[in-house]
Amino acid sequence: MARILCIDYGRKRVGVAVTDPGQIIANRLITVPTHTLWDFLKDYFSKENVETLVVGYPRQMNNQASEAVRYINPFLKKFQQQYPEIKLELFDERFTSKMAFQTMIEGGLKKKQRQDKAMVDALSATIILQNYLELKRNLRK
């Protein structure tokens, strides 16, 4: 099977997570500066077989798209043009940053380590991807 890649897209940084080839577990991969994302994707796709890109899509409490989508939508359009063979999935990312921060606390990370926004972004992508995998499994039942 091919991998599923997930990104938590931000104006400054993009958190990236990926599944194992069996698509069972989500793993934190890396955080890249947003301006280098296209180079990262090109390099990653040349080395790994990826069938789906999951993108955290920010929504408000009323389920309307958040203001941040104005930065994400151009990326989505360009991605579909450049990689039409890779399935693109949007996944609700509400509360993932808070969940990532809580995970860091529960994991015993010190305050200085919890202030590392790059780590929060990569953990957020991992949480988004794990939630996506769980939903996919539940829909198969």
Contacts in CASP RR format, 6 or more apart in sequence:
PFRMAT RR
TARGET T0000
AUTHOR 0000-0000-0000
METHOD contacts of the structure
MODEL  1
MARILCIDYGRKRVGVAVTDPGQIIANRLITVPTHTLWDFLKDYFSKENV
ETLVVGYPRQMNNQASEAVRYINPFLKKFQQQYPEIKLELFDERFTSKMA
FQTMIEGGLKKKQRQDKAMVDALSATIILQNYLELKRNLRK
1 21 0 8 1.000
1 22 0 8 1.000
1 23 0 8 1.000
1 51 0 8 1.000
2 21 0 8 1.000
2 49 0 8 1.000
2 50 0 8 1.000
2 51 0 8 1.000
2 52 0 8 1.000
3 18 0 8 1.000
3 19 0 8 1.000
3 20 0 8 1.000
3 21 0 8 1.000
3 22 0 8 1.000
3 23 0 8 1.000
3 48 0 8 1.000
3 49 0 8 1.000
3 50 0 8 1.000
3 51 0 8 1.000
4 18 0 8 1.000
4 19 0 8 1.000
4 23 0 8 1.000
4 50 0 8 1.000
4 51 0 8 1.000
4 52 0 8 1.000
4 53 0 8 1.000
4 54 0 8 1.000
4 129 0 8 1.000
4 132 0 8 1.000
4 133 0 8 1.000
5 16 0 8 1.000
5 17 0 8 1.000
5 18 0 8 1.000
5 19 0 8 1.000
5 29 0 8 1.000
5 44 0 8 1.000
5 50 0 8 1.000
5 52 0 8 1.000
5 53 0 8 1.000
5 54 0 8 1.000
6 16 0 8 1.000
6 17 0 8 1.000
6 18 0 8 1.000
6 26 0 8 1.000
6 53 0 8 1.000
6 54 0 8 1.000
6 55 0 8 1.000
6 56 0 8 1.000
6 91 0 8 1.000
6 125 0 8 1.000
6 126 0 8 1.000
6 128 0 8 1.000
6 129 0 8 1.000
6 132 0 8 1.000
7 14 0 8 1.000
7 15 0 8 1.000
7 16 0 8 1.000
7 17 0 8 1.000
7 37 0 8 1.000
7 53 0 8 1.000
7 54 0 8 1.000
7 55 0 8 1.000
7 56 0 8 1.000
7 125 0 8 1.000
8 14 0 8 1.000
8 15 0 8 1.000
8 16 0 8 1.000
8 17 0 8 1.000
8 56 0 8 1.000
8 93 0 8 1.000
8 96 0 8 1.000
8 121 0 8 1.000
8 122 0 8 1.000
8 124 0 8 1.000
8 125 0 8 1.000
8 128 0 8 1.000
9 15 0 8 1.000
9 34 0 8 1.000
9 37 0 8 1.000
9 55 0 8 1.000
9 56 0 8 1.000
9 71 0 8 1.000
9 72 0 8 1.000
9 75 0 8 1.000
10 34 0 8 1.000
10 68 0 8 1.000
10 71 0 8 1.000
10 72 0 8 1.000
10 121 0 8 1.000
11 34 0 8 1.000
11 71 0 8 1.000
12 33 0 8 1.000
12 34 0 8 1.000
13 31 0 8 1.000
13 32 0 8 1.000
13 33 0 8 1.000
13 34 0 8 1.000
13 117 0 8 1.000
13 118 0 8 1.000
13 121 0 8 1.000
14 31 0 8 1.000
14 32 0 8 1.000
14 33 0 8 1.000
14 34 0 8 1.000
14 37 0 8 1.000
14 40 0 8 1.000
14 121 0 8 1.000
14 125 0 8 1.000
15 29 0 8 1.000
15 30 0 8 1.000
15 31 0 8 1.000
15 32 0 8 1.000
15 118 0 8 1.000
15 121 0 8 1.000
15 122 0 8 1.000
15 124 0 8 1.000
15 125 0 8 1.000
16 29 0 8 1.000
16 30 0 8 1.000
16 31 0 8 1.000
16 32 0 8 1.000
16 40 0 8 1.000
16 122 0 8 1.000
16 125 0 8 1.000
17 26 0 8 1.000
17 27 0 8 1.000
17 28 0 8 1.000
17 29 0 8 1.000
17 122 0 8 1.000
17 125 0 8 1.000
17 126 0 8 1.000
17 128 0 8 1.000
17 129 0 8 1.000
18 26 0 8 1.000
18 27 0 8 1.000
18 29 0 8 1.000
18 48 0 8 1.000
18 50 0 8 1.000
18 129 0 8 1.000
19 25 0 8 1.000
19 26 0 8 1.000
19 27 0 8 1.000
19 129 0 8 1.000
19 133 0 8 1.000
20 27 0 8 1.000
21 49 0 8 1.000
23 133 0 8 1.000
24 133 0 8 1.000
25 130 0 8 1.000
25 133 0 8 1.000
26 126 0 8 1.000
26 127 0 8 1.000
26 129 0 8 1.000
26 130 0 8 1.000
26 132 0 8 1.000
26 133 0 8 1.000
27 126 0 8 1.000
28 122 0 8 1.000
28 123 0 8 1.000
28 125 0 8 1.000
28 126 0 8 1.000
29 122 0 8 1.000
29 125 0 8 1.000
30 40 0 8 1.000
30 122 0 8 1.000
31 118 0 8 1.000
31 119 0 8 1.000
31 121 0 8 1.000
31 122 0 8 1.000
32 40 0 8 1.000
37 75 0 8 1.000
41 79 0 8 1.000
41 83 0 8 1.000
44 50 0 8 1.000
45 83 0 8 1.000
45 86 0 8 1.000
50 86 0 8 1.000
51 86 0 8 1.000
51 87 0 8 1.000
52 86 0 8 1.000
52 87 0 8 1.000
52 88 0 8 1.000
52 89 0 8 1.000
53 79 0 8 1.000
53 83 0 8 1.000
53 86 0 8 1.000
53 87 0 8 1.000
53 88 0 8 1.000
53 89 0 8 1.000
54 89 0 8 1.000
54 90 0 8 1.000
54 91 0 8 1.000
54 128 0 8 1.000
54 129 0 8 1.000
54 132 0 8 1.000
55 72 0 8 1.000
55 75 0 8 1.000
55 76 0 8 1.000
55 88 0 8 1.000
55 89 0 8 1.000
55 90 0 8 1.000
55 91 0 8 1.000
56 72 0 8 1.000
56 90 0 8 1.000
56 91 0 8 1.000
56 92 0 8 1.000
56 93 0 8 1.000
56 96 0 8 1.000
56 125 0 8 1.000
56 128 0 8 1.000
57 65 0 8 1.000
57 69 0 8 1.000
57 72 0 8 1.000
57 90 0 8 1.000
57 91 0 8 1.000
57 92 0 8 1.000
57 93 0 8 1.000
58 65 0 8 1.000
58 66 0 8 1.000
58 68 0 8 1.000
58 69 0 8 1.000
58 72 0 8 1.000
58 93 0 8 1.000
58 94 0 8 1.000
59 65 0 8 1.000
59 66 0 8 1.000
59 92 0 8 1.000
59 93 0 8 1.000
59 94 0 8 1.000
60 66 0 8 1.000
61 94 0 8 1.000
76 88 0 8 1.000
76 90 0 8 1.000
79 86 0 8 1.000
79 88 0 8 1.000
80 88 0 8 1.000
89 132 0 8 1.000
91 128 0 8 1.000
91 131 0 8 1.000
91 132 0 8 1.000
93 124 0 8 1.000
93 128 0 8 1.000
96 124 0 8 1.000
96 127 0 8 1.000
96 128 0 8 1.000
97 120 0 8 1.000
97 124 0 8 1.000
99 124 0 8 1.000
99 127 0 8 1.000
100 120 0 8 1.000
100 123 0 8 1.000
100 124 0 8 1.000
100 126 0 8 1.000
100 127 0 8 1.000
101 114 0 8 1.000
101 120 0 8 1.000
103 123 0 8 1.000
103 127 0 8 1.000
104 113 0 8 1.000
104 114 0 8 1.000
104 119 0 8 1.000
104 120 0 8 1.000
104 123 0 8 1.000
105 114 0 8 1.000
113 119 0 8 1.000
114 120 0 8 1.000
END
